[in-house]
Amino acid sequence: MKTVLVSKQGNAKTDILFVGVFKDEKKPGAIKKTEPLFARILEAAAKKGRFSGKSQEVFASFQTSYRRASEVIAIGLGDKKDLKAVTLRKIAGKIIEIASVRKASKIRVMADTFLGGALEARDVAAIFTELAGLAAYRFFRYKTKKKDELPKFPETMELVFDDQKALKELKPVVSRAEMIAKSVAYARDLNNEPGNVMNSSRLIEESRSLAKEKGLKCTVLGLPELKKLGMNGLLAVNQGSVTPPALIILEHGEEHKAKGTVCLVGKGVTFDTGGISIKPSKGMEEMKFDKSGAIAVIATLGLLADLKLPLHVVGLAPCVENNVANDPQRPGDIIRMYNGKTVEVVNTDAEGRLILADALSYCEKFKPVAIIDAATLTGLCHYTFGDKACAILGTDQKLIDVIREAGEKTGERCWQLPLWDDYADAIKGNHSDINNTGDGYAGTITATMFLKEFVPAKVPWIHLDIAGTAYTAKNRYDCPKGATGFGVRLFAELLSNWNRENYLSV
């Protein structure tokens, strides 16, 4: 969907005109000037209690005699002082849904009427543009339906701002939002692909293609290199698969190393059976989403190139398949990791932390000022937060706070859990240095304590457990059932404003 900024509506009609109305707003002036007939109808409806302007309330009227569109729809915004980004995102998603149901080709939004609370024009422009791409996303690659049977979304959305000066300033805002939405859609596409298609080999192809297109540096450590380096976490998890493992490394902005390097690490289990500690069959098809962290990192690196960000960012994606063919690892196996520590595999379904451990240790090669990883790591995180927030834990409180702020702004929320040393006792090994699972309690925290053992010393590190947010089991206002692309917007917001002095405690 193309977003177009306009300052005057002109005489051309559109299919639907949308206007925002705050709660108990007696005489919405903007719509009265633009569509006086609709304004009178709306006022009459309000007097009869048919419309009050509460958040996401809808009042629609169809009249061929309207000036700007045959159908005009008022959307309730709630109390003006309470309007927030999270609310406007839902409203924007609702607008796209309404337009789709009505099969509108072109819609117009009176953007000035959606200003209020803490939201400025740039926020409104960015949110509407971004949601236009996110809400209209669908993954139909394997559908055999005819084109006219598939959902139809508008081709164009016009955002009307009266201030011409502001309009010029909003053009780069819209352009950036379109890039972000496109990158999220790319991440969703890769993640929605099934395990028989999107394995480690295919992710290598995608990464190399992306690197060539965006001007990124791409390095792939395959089976021989992983063996030579002793990355036995990756090797052990993947030994039950016929598809070789890989550590994919993408780099952006190497010329900006002097400002400090940020490493992003993403878990890339292309399918997770659980190994010998096999998962229940119900819902196992969702384990194709266990590659969400890796794909978020890959898509983010492509987006950073589009945004021409002046920062050196290294993305590491350890990719494996946790299967039970060939010669899978066994519960009780002891492996020596890349950094020399030994791990007893108590549960083969706690595999993500094993591949992340090697990748986190390898980050030391890049001398990073900070490391952030994202992984669908624990089911307990999903049970705790559902799909509303990811867990955030780490060793630098200032960076945790900054990431949480970025999450509130982008709608990819994070909630902090403790990382107290007391939890380390749960993963102490008997015949090895550590076990790959704890005692059954505080699983999200003990899994993070495991990862902490492999983070280079004195490097600020943040872990994001995206188990609940990486995919949705039902259609949402911003995403259909399936992969959400979580992490791309969060990383983009964080890195676009990266300030080493203000973001890190050390």
C-alpha positions as CSV (number, residue, x, y, z in Angstrom):
1,M,0.0,0.0,0.0
2,K,1.4,3.4,-1.0
3,T,1.2,6.3,1.4
4,V,0.8,9.7,-0.1
5,L,1.1,13.0,1.9
6,V,-1.3,15.8,0.8
7,S,-2.0,19.3,2.2
8,K,-5.2,19.9,0.3
9,Q,-7.8,17.4,-0.7
10,G,-8.7,19.0,-4.0
11,N,-11.8,17.9,-5.9
12,A,-10.9,14.3,-6.6
13,K,-13.0,11.8,-4.8
14,T,-11.7,8.9,-2.9
15,D,-13.5,5.6,-1.9
16,I,-13.6,6.3,1.9
17,L,-12.7,9.4,3.9
18,F,-11.7,8.7,7.6
19,V,-11.9,11.3,10.3
20,G,-10.8,11.0,13.9
21,V,-13.2,12.3,16.6
22,F,-12.4,12.6,20.3
23,K,-14.7,11.5,23.0
24,D,-17.6,14.0,23.6
25,E,-16.2,16.3,20.9
26,K,-19.3,18.3,20.3
27,K,-18.5,20.0,17.0
28,P,-15.7,18.5,15.1
29,G,-14.6,21.5,13.1
30,A,-12.3,19.9,10.5
31,I,-15.0,17.5,9.1
32,K,-17.6,20.3,9.2
33,K,-15.4,22.3,6.9
34,T,-14.6,19.4,4.6
35,E,-18.0,17.5,4.6
36,P,-20.7,19.7,6.1
37,L,-23.5,17.2,5.4
38,F,-21.7,14.4,7.2
39,A,-20.9,16.8,10.1
40,R,-24.6,17.5,10.6
41,I,-25.4,13.7,10.4
42,L,-22.7,13.0,12.9
43,E,-23.9,15.7,15.3
44,A,-27.4,14.3,15.1
45,A,-26.2,10.7,15.7
46,A,-24.2,12.0,18.8
47,K,-27.3,13.6,20.2
48,K,-29.2,10.4,19.9
49,G,-26.3,8.5,21.6
50,R,-25.3,6.6,18.5
51,F,-21.7,7.9,18.6
52,S,-19.7,9.2,21.5
53,G,-16.1,9.1,20.2
54,K,-14.9,6.4,22.6
55,S,-11.8,4.6,21.4
56,Q,-12.2,2.6,18.2
57,E,-16.0,3.3,18.0
58,V,-17.1,3.6,14.4
59,F,-19.8,5.7,12.7
60,A,-20.2,5.3,8.9
61,S,-22.4,7.1,6.5
62,F,-22.8,6.6,2.7
63,Q,-24.1,9.4,0.5
64,T,-23.3,9.9,-3.1
65,S,-23.7,13.6,-2.6
66,Y,-20.7,13.9,-0.3
67,R,-17.9,16.0,-1.7
68,R,-14.8,14.1,-0.9
69,A,-15.9,10.4,-0.8
70,S,-19.2,8.5,-1.1
71,E,-18.5,7.0,2.3
72,V,-17.3,9.0,5.3
73,I,-16.3,7.1,8.5
74,A,-15.7,8.7,11.9
75,I,-13.4,6.8,14.2
76,G,-13.5,7.3,18.0
77,L,-10.2,8.3,19.6
78,G,-11.2,8.4,23.3
79,D,-10.1,11.2,25.6
80,K,-7.7,13.6,23.9
81,K,-5.2,13.7,26.8
82,D,-5.0,9.8,26.9
83,L,-4.3,9.3,23.2
84,K,-1.0,7.2,22.9
85,A,0.9,5.5,20.2
86,V,-0.3,2.0,21.3
87,T,-4.0,3.2,20.9
88,L,-3.4,4.9,17.5
89,R,-1.8,1.7,16.2
90,K,-4.9,-0.2,16.9
91,I,-7.1,2.5,15.4
92,A,-4.9,2.6,12.2
93,G,-5.2,-1.2,12.0
94,K,-8.9,-1.0,12.3
95,I,-9.0,1.6,9.5
96,I,-7.1,-0.8,7.2
97,E,-9.5,-3.7,8.1
98,I,-12.6,-1.6,7.4
99,A,-11.1,-0.5,4.0
100,S,-10.3,-4.1,3.2
101,V,-13.8,-5.4,4.0
102,R,-15.3,-2.6,1.8
103,K,-12.7,-3.5,-1.0
104,A,-11.7,0.2,-1.2
105,S,-8.9,0.9,-3.7
106,K,-8.1,4.4,-2.3
107,I,-8.7,5.8,1.1
108,R,-8.0,9.3,2.6
109,V,-7.3,10.0,6.3
110,M,-7.7,13.5,7.7
111,A,-4.5,13.1,9.7
112,D,-4.8,16.4,11.6
113,T,-7.9,15.1,13.4
114,F,-5.8,12.3,14.9
115,L,-3.4,14.6,16.7
116,G,-3.6,14.7,20.5
117,G,-2.2,13.6,23.8
118,A,1.5,13.0,23.4
119,L,1.3,12.4,19.6
120,E,2.7,14.9,17.1
121,A,2.3,15.0,13.3
122,R,5.4,12.9,12.8
123,D,4.1,10.2,15.1
124,V,0.7,10.1,13.3
125,A,2.4,9.9,9.9
126,A,4.8,7.1,11.0
127,I,2.1,5.0,12.7
128,F,-0.4,5.2,9.8
129,T,2.3,4.4,7.2
130,E,3.8,1.6,9.2
131,L,0.4,0.0,10.0
132,A,-0.7,0.3,6.4
133,G,2.0,-2.2,5.5
134,L,1.8,-4.4,8.6
135,A,-2.0,-4.8,8.7
136,A,-2.3,-5.5,5.0
137,Y,0.4,-8.2,5.1
138,R,-0.6,-11.7,4.1
139,F,1.4,-14.9,3.3
140,F,-0.4,-16.6,0.5
141,R,2.5,-18.2,-1.4
142,Y,1.1,-21.7,-1.0
143,K,-2.6,-20.8,-1.5
144,T,-4.3,-22.1,-4.7
145,K,-7.3,-19.7,-4.4
146,K,-8.1,-17.4,-7.3
147,K,-6.9,-13.9,-7.0
148,D,-10.4,-12.5,-6.7
149,E,-11.1,-14.8,-3.7
150,L,-8.2,-13.3,-1.7
151,P,-8.5,-10.3,0.6
152,K,-8.3,-6.9,-1.1
153,F,-6.4,-4.0,0.5
154,P,-6.3,-0.4,-0.6
155,E,-3.6,0.5,-3.2
156,T,-3.2,4.0,-1.9
157,M,-3.7,5.8,1.5
158,E,-3.6,9.6,1.5
159,L,-2.7,11.4,4.7
160,V,-4.0,14.9,4.8
161,F,-2.1,17.5,6.8
162,D,-3.1,21.2,6.4
163,D,0.4,22.5,7.3
164,Q,2.4,22.6,4.1
165,K,5.7,23.2,5.9
166,A,5.1,20.2,8.2
167,L,4.3,18.2,5.1
168,K,7.9,18.6,3.8
169,E,9.3,17.6,7.2
170,L,7.1,14.5,7.2
171,K,8.3,13.0,3.8
172,P,11.4,11.4,5.3
173,V,9.3,10.1,8.2
174,V,6.9,8.4,5.8
175,S,9.8,7.0,3.8
176,R,11.4,5.5,6.9
177,A,8.2,4.0,8.0
178,E,7.7,2.4,4.6
179,M,11.2,0.9,4.8
180,I,10.5,-0.5,8.3
181,A,7.2,-2.1,7.2
182,K,8.8,-3.6,4.2
183,S,11.6,-5.1,6.4
184,V,9.0,-6.5,8.8
185,A,7.1,-8.1,5.9
186,Y,10.4,-9.6,4.7
187,A,11.0,-11.1,8.1
188,R,7.5,-12.5,8.2
189,D,7.9,-14.0,4.8
190,L,11.1,-15.9,5.8
191,N,9.6,-17.0,9.1
192,N,6.3,-18.2,7.7
193,E,8.1,-20.6,5.4
194,P,7.9,-24.2,6.6
195,G,10.8,-26.2,7.9
196,N,11.0,-28.3,4.7
197,V,11.7,-25.1,2.8
198,M,13.5,-22.6,5.1
199,N,16.4,-24.7,6.5
200,S,20.0,-23.5,7.2
201,S,21.0,-23.9,3.6
202,R,18.1,-21.7,2.4
203,L,18.8,-19.1,5.1
204,I,22.4,-18.9,3.8
205,E,21.1,-18.2,0.3
206,E,18.7,-15.6,1.6
207,S,21.4,-13.9,3.6
208,R,23.9,-13.8,0.7
209,S,21.2,-12.4,-1.6
210,L,20.3,-9.7,0.9
211,A,24.0,-8.8,1.5
212,K,24.5,-8.4,-2.3
213,E,21.4,-6.3,-2.7
214,K,22.0,-4.1,0.4
215,G,25.8,-3.9,0.3
216,L,26.4,-5.9,3.5
217,K,29.3,-8.1,4.3
218,C,28.3,-11.7,4.6
219,T,30.4,-14.5,6.1
220,V,29.2,-18.0,6.6
221,L,30.9,-20.5,8.9
222,G,29.8,-23.9,7.7
223,L,30.3,-27.4,9.0
224,P,34.2,-27.5,8.5
225,E,34.7,-24.1,10.1
226,L,32.4,-24.9,13.0
227,K,34.3,-28.1,13.7
228,K,37.7,-26.4,13.5
229,L,36.5,-23.7,15.9
230,G,35.0,-26.2,18.3
231,M,31.5,-24.7,18.2
232,N,30.1,-27.9,19.7
233,G,26.9,-26.3,20.8
234,L,25.8,-25.8,17.2
235,L,27.2,-29.2,16.2
236,A,25.5,-31.1,18.9
237,V,22.1,-29.7,18.4
238,N,22.3,-30.2,14.6
239,Q,23.8,-33.7,14.7
240,G,20.3,-35.2,14.3
241,S,19.7,-33.4,11.0
242,V,20.9,-34.2,7.5
243,T,21.1,-30.4,6.8
244,P,24.4,-28.9,7.8
245,P,24.5,-26.2,10.5
246,A,25.8,-22.7,9.9
247,L,26.8,-19.5,11.7
248,I,25.7,-16.7,9.4
249,I,27.4,-13.3,10.0
250,L,26.2,-10.1,8.4
251,E,28.0,-6.8,8.9
252,H,26.8,-3.2,8.2
253,G,28.8,0.0,8.5
254,E,32.3,-1.5,9.1
255,E,33.7,2.0,8.3
256,H,32.1,3.3,11.5
257,K,34.0,0.9,13.9
258,A,35.5,3.9,15.7
259,K,32.0,4.6,17.2
260,G,31.9,1.1,18.7
261,T,30.5,-2.2,17.4
262,V,27.1,-3.5,18.4
263,C,26.5,-7.2,18.0
264,L,23.0,-8.6,17.4
265,V,22.5,-12.4,17.9
266,G,19.4,-14.4,16.9
267,K,18.4,-18.0,17.5
268,G,17.9,-19.8,14.2
269,V,16.4,-23.2,14.9
270,T,14.7,-23.8,11.5
271,F,12.6,-26.5,13.0
272,D,12.5,-27.8,16.6
273,T,11.2,-31.3,17.2
274,G,12.7,-31.2,20.7
275,G,15.1,-33.9,19.7
276,I,15.1,-37.1,21.7
277,S,13.2,-35.1,24.5
278,I,10.6,-34.8,21.8
279,K,7.8,-32.2,22.0
280,P,4.1,-33.1,22.2
281,S,2.6,-33.4,18.7
282,K,-0.1,-30.8,19.4
283,G,1.2,-27.4,18.2
284,M,4.5,-28.8,17.0
285,E,3.9,-27.2,13.6
286,E,4.5,-23.8,15.2
287,M,8.1,-24.8,15.8
288,K,8.9,-23.5,12.4
289,F,8.9,-20.2,14.2
290,D,11.9,-21.2,16.3
291,K,14.0,-19.3,13.8
292,S,12.4,-16.0,14.6
293,G,15.4,-14.5,16.4
294,A,17.8,-15.2,13.6
295,I,15.4,-13.8,11.0
296,A,14.8,-10.7,13.0
297,V,18.6,-10.1,13.0
298,I,18.9,-10.8,9.3
299,A,16.0,-8.5,8.3
300,T,17.3,-5.8,10.7
301,L,20.8,-5.7,9.0
302,G,19.1,-5.2,5.7
303,L,17.0,-2.4,7.1
304,L,20.0,-0.7,8.6
305,A,21.6,-0.6,5.2
306,D,18.4,1.0,3.8
307,L,18.5,3.6,6.5
308,K,22.2,4.2,5.9
309,L,22.8,4.1,9.6
310,P,26.3,5.4,10.6
311,L,27.0,2.6,13.0
312,H,28.9,-0.7,12.9
313,V,26.5,-3.5,13.5
314,V,27.3,-7.2,13.3
315,G,24.4,-9.7,13.1
316,L,25.1,-13.3,14.0
317,A,22.6,-16.0,13.2
318,P,23.4,-19.6,14.4
319,C,21.3,-21.9,12.3
320,V,20.5,-25.5,13.0
321,E,17.6,-28.1,12.8
322,N,16.8,-29.9,16.0
323,N,15.8,-33.3,14.5
324,V,16.0,-37.0,15.4
325,A,17.3,-38.4,12.2
326,N,20.9,-39.5,11.7
327,D,22.7,-39.5,15.1
328,P,21.0,-37.0,17.5
329,Q,22.5,-35.8,20.7
330,R,21.2,-37.7,23.8
331,P,20.1,-36.5,27.3
332,G,23.2,-36.9,29.4
333,D,25.7,-36.0,26.7
334,I,28.4,-33.7,27.8
335,I,29.8,-31.2,25.3
336,R,32.7,-28.7,25.4
337,M,31.6,-25.3,24.1
338,Y,33.4,-22.7,22.0
339,N,34.6,-20.8,25.1
340,G,35.9,-24.1,26.7
341,K,33.1,-24.6,29.3
342,T,31.4,-28.0,29.5
343,V,27.7,-28.5,29.4
344,E,25.6,-31.6,30.3
345,V,22.6,-31.9,28.1
346,V,19.8,-32.7,30.5
347,N,17.1,-32.0,28.0
348,T,17.6,-31.9,24.2
349,D,14.6,-29.6,23.9
350,A,16.7,-26.9,25.6
351,E,18.7,-26.5,22.4
352,G,18.4,-22.8,21.6
353,R,20.7,-21.8,24.5
354,L,23.4,-24.2,23.2
355,I,23.6,-22.6,19.8
356,L,23.3,-19.0,21.2
357,A,26.1,-19.8,23.7
358,D,28.6,-20.4,20.9
359,A,27.5,-17.4,19.0
360,L,27.7,-15.1,22.1
361,S,31.2,-16.3,22.8
362,Y,32.2,-15.7,19.2
363,C,31.1,-12.0,19.5
364,E,34.4,-11.4,21.4
365,K,36.1,-11.5,18.0
366,F,34.4,-8.2,17.1
367,K,35.3,-6.4,20.3
368,P,31.7,-5.1,20.8
369,V,30.6,-2.3,23.1
370,A,27.3,-4.1,23.5
371,I,25.6,-7.5,22.7
372,I,21.8,-8.0,22.3
373,D,20.3,-11.3,21.5
374,A,16.8,-12.3,20.6
375,A,15.4,-15.8,20.8
376,T,12.3,-17.9,21.1
377,L,13.9,-19.4,24.1
378,T,11.4,-20.6,26.7
379,G,7.8,-21.7,26.7
380,L,7.5,-20.3,30.2
381,C,8.0,-16.8,28.8
382,H,5.1,-17.4,26.5
383,Y,3.0,-18.5,29.4
384,T,4.0,-15.4,31.4
385,F,3.4,-12.6,28.9
386,G,1.4,-14.2,26.1
387,D,2.0,-12.3,22.9
388,K,1.9,-8.9,24.6
389,A,5.5,-8.4,25.6
390,C,8.9,-10.1,25.5
391,A,11.1,-10.7,28.5
392,I,14.2,-8.6,28.9
393,L,17.1,-9.4,31.1
394,G,20.7,-8.4,31.1
395,T,23.8,-6.9,32.7
396,D,23.4,-3.2,31.9
397,Q,20.4,-1.5,33.5
398,K,20.8,1.7,31.5
399,L,20.6,-0.3,28.2
400,I,17.6,-2.3,29.5
401,D,15.8,1.0,30.2
402,V,16.6,2.4,26.7
403,I,15.4,-0.8,25.0
404,R,12.1,-0.7,27.0
405,E,11.5,2.9,25.9
406,A,12.1,1.9,22.3
407,G,9.6,-1.0,22.8
408,E,6.9,1.4,24.0
409,K,7.5,3.6,21.1
410,T,7.4,0.9,18.5
411,G,4.7,-1.3,20.1
412,E,7.2,-4.1,20.6
413,R,7.0,-4.1,24.4
414,C,9.6,-5.5,26.8
415,W,9.2,-6.4,30.5
416,Q,12.2,-6.9,32.8
417,L,12.8,-10.0,34.8
418,P,15.6,-10.3,37.4
419,L,19.0,-11.8,36.8
420,W,20.1,-12.3,40.3
421,D,23.1,-14.6,41.0
422,D,20.9,-16.7,43.3
423,Y,19.5,-18.3,40.1
424,A,22.9,-19.6,39.0
425,D,22.7,-22.5,41.5
426,A,19.9,-24.1,39.5
427,I,22.1,-24.8,36.5
428,K,25.3,-25.9,38.3
429,G,26.5,-29.2,36.8
430,N,27.4,-32.4,38.5
431,H,29.7,-34.0,36.0
432,S,30.1,-30.8,33.9
433,D,30.5,-27.1,34.6
434,I,26.8,-26.4,34.0
435,N,23.6,-28.1,32.9
436,N,21.5,-26.9,30.0
437,T,18.3,-26.8,32.1
438,G,17.5,-25.7,35.7
439,D,15.3,-27.2,38.3
440,G,12.0,-26.6,36.5
441,Y,11.2,-23.3,38.1
442,A,11.9,-19.7,36.8
443,G,12.8,-21.3,33.5
444,T,13.1,-18.0,31.6
445,I,15.6,-16.6,34.1
446,T,17.7,-19.8,34.5
447,A,17.9,-20.1,30.7
448,T,19.3,-16.5,30.7
449,M,21.7,-17.4,33.5
450,F,23.0,-20.2,31.2
451,L,23.6,-17.7,28.4
452,K,25.4,-15.3,30.7
453,E,28.1,-17.9,31.2
454,F,29.1,-17.4,27.5
455,V,29.0,-13.6,27.2
456,P,32.5,-12.0,26.8
457,A,33.6,-10.5,30.1
458,K,32.7,-6.9,30.9
459,V,30.6,-6.5,27.7
460,P,27.1,-5.1,28.4
461,W,24.7,-7.7,27.3
462,I,20.9,-7.9,26.9
463,H,18.7,-11.0,26.3
464,L,15.2,-10.8,24.7
465,D,13.1,-13.8,25.1
466,I,10.6,-13.4,22.2
467,A,8.9,-16.8,22.6
468,G,5.4,-15.3,22.9
469,T,5.8,-12.3,20.6
470,A,7.5,-13.9,17.6
471,Y,4.2,-15.3,16.2
472,T,0.5,-15.0,16.9
473,A,-2.1,-17.8,17.0
474,K,-4.9,-15.6,15.8
475,N,-5.4,-12.6,13.5
476,R,-4.5,-9.2,15.1
477,Y,-5.0,-5.6,14.1
478,D,-1.4,-5.4,12.9
479,C,-0.7,-9.0,11.8
480,P,-2.6,-12.1,10.5
481,K,-2.1,-15.5,12.2
482,G,1.6,-16.5,11.9
483,A,5.0,-14.7,12.2
484,T,4.9,-11.2,13.5
485,G,8.5,-10.0,12.6
486,F,9.0,-9.0,16.2
487,G,12.3,-7.4,16.9
488,V,12.9,-5.5,13.6
489,R,11.1,-2.3,14.6
490,L,12.6,-2.5,18.1
491,F,16.2,-2.9,16.8
492,A,15.7,-0.2,14.2
493,E,14.4,2.3,16.8
494,L,17.2,1.5,19.3
495,L,20.1,1.6,16.7
496,S,18.8,4.6,14.8
497,N,19.3,6.7,18.0
498,W,22.3,4.8,19.3
499,N,24.3,6.9,21.8
500,R,27.1,5.0,23.5
501,E,27.5,7.5,26.3
502,N,23.8,7.7,27.1
503,Y,22.9,4.1,26.5
504,L,25.5,2.2,28.4
505,S,26.5,2.2,32.1
506,V,30.2,1.5,31.3
